[in-house]
Amino acid sequence: QVQLVESGGGLVQAGGSLRLSCAASGRTFSSYVMGWFRQAPGKEREFVAAIRWSSGNTLYADSMKGRFTISRDNAKNTMYLQSDSLRPEDTAVYYCAAKYGSALYSREGYDYWGQGTQVTVSS
């Protein structure tokens, strides 16, 4: 059974940085795509970035390019989201997700989700 556990959220001032982590277990993730999503209060969940575990190829939402960096550590079975130059509008619950297969460029089809980690950016 796939388990995803996020950590690293918190309160940060505008302009600051956070590194979110997603510890994955229960599978060998070489055949998976993993992604980060976020949901702000009163808004729909939105895609942030994704990574194909085997190749390290990445995909970003256009609005996230340049400030967010997704990566993974094979040895630790952990995915990261480095978030820089944070803005108050980045305040949201950030979720990691996983799907079997190599469909990096589809934002659909994620079957497994973590519980989320809160990021709050103060102005």
Legacy VTK file of the C-alpha trace (Angstrom):
# vtk DataFile Version 3.0
C-alpha trace
ASCII
DATASET POLYDATA
POINTS 123 float
0.000 0.000 0.000
1.378 3.380 -1.020
1.839 5.859 1.788
2.816 9.480 1.293
3.706 11.716 4.214
4.375 15.424 3.735
6.405 17.613 6.063
8.190 20.936 6.085
5.283 23.353 6.006
5.009 26.291 8.364
4.769 30.040 8.705
7.182 32.149 6.689
7.428 35.827 5.805
6.949 37.008 2.258
10.170 36.569 0.309
11.213 33.598 2.408
11.764 29.968 1.482
10.572 26.552 2.560
11.481 23.036 1.506
8.621 20.588 1.592
9.286 16.863 1.770
7.167 13.884 0.780
8.304 10.550 2.205
6.991 7.688 0.087
6.702 4.050 1.109
4.982 0.831 0.151
6.237 0.528 -3.404
9.258 0.786 -5.608
8.572 4.150 -7.181
10.712 3.810 -10.279
7.532 3.319 -12.342
5.657 6.233 -10.824
5.100 9.904 -11.485
4.829 12.020 -8.375
3.478 15.511 -8.040
2.772 18.449 -5.798
-0.611 20.141 -5.645
-1.951 22.894 -3.427
-5.326 24.121 -2.250
-5.947 27.546 -0.803
-9.030 28.317 1.325
-12.106 28.658 -0.853
-10.249 27.686 -4.020
-9.918 24.570 -6.089
-6.887 22.352 -5.832
-4.212 23.358 -8.342
-1.246 21.603 -9.855
2.207 22.835 -8.866
4.790 20.442 -10.317
5.475 16.799 -11.119
8.480 14.534 -11.569
8.944 11.194 -13.299
10.746 9.157 -10.682
12.868 7.060 -13.037
14.233 9.816 -15.258
13.930 12.894 -13.061
12.088 14.727 -15.853
9.934 17.507 -14.472
6.844 19.526 -15.294
5.761 22.821 -13.737
2.611 24.865 -13.843
3.446 28.036 -15.753
2.762 30.237 -12.741
5.157 28.199 -10.592
8.192 28.263 -12.882
11.208 30.008 -11.452
10.161 29.951 -7.784
9.452 26.271 -7.199
11.822 23.361 -7.783
10.769 19.730 -7.589
13.314 16.984 -6.991
13.618 13.483 -5.587
16.129 11.428 -3.661
16.038 7.811 -4.777
17.976 6.540 -1.785
15.566 8.149 0.664
12.396 7.544 -1.378
11.611 11.188 -0.791
10.375 13.947 -3.057
10.978 17.620 -2.371
9.511 20.973 -3.316
11.885 23.880 -2.821
9.774 27.023 -2.620
11.527 30.384 -2.889
10.444 34.040 -2.964
7.197 33.029 -1.334
4.182 35.335 -1.579
1.051 35.590 0.565
-0.921 34.079 -2.330
1.178 30.911 -1.991
-0.604 30.239 1.307
-2.276 26.847 0.952
-2.243 23.236 2.020
0.344 21.465 -0.116
-0.248 17.842 -1.048
1.999 15.253 -2.629
0.493 12.648 -4.897
1.575 9.620 -6.909
0.358 7.704 -9.955
1.607 4.572 -11.616
3.049 4.974 -15.072
5.019 7.546 -17.018
2.352 10.090 -17.946
4.262 13.092 -16.657
2.452 15.637 -18.839
-1.047 14.680 -17.741
-2.196 16.394 -14.551
-4.850 13.751 -14.050
-4.817 10.226 -12.723
-3.133 10.606 -9.366
-4.302 7.698 -7.218
-2.423 8.232 -3.982
-2.402 11.344 -1.819
-0.751 12.496 1.355
-2.526 14.285 4.185
-1.103 17.692 3.280
1.129 20.236 4.963
0.098 23.831 5.636
2.179 26.672 4.228
1.315 30.155 5.443
3.080 33.202 4.019
2.675 36.433 5.949
2.940 39.843 4.316
LINES 1 124
123 0 1 2 3 4 5 6 7 8 9 10 11 12 13 14 15 16 17 18 19 20 21 22 23 24 25 26 27 28 29 30 31 32 33 34 35 36 37 38 39 40 41 42 43 44 45 46 47 48 49 50 51 52 53 54 55 56 57 58 59 60 61 62 63 64 65 66 67 68 69 70 71 72 73 74 75 76 77 78 79 80 81 82 83 84 85 86 87 88 89 90 91 92 93 94 95 96 97 98 99 100 101 102 103 104 105 106 107 108 109 110 111 112 113 114 115 116 117 118 119 120 121 122
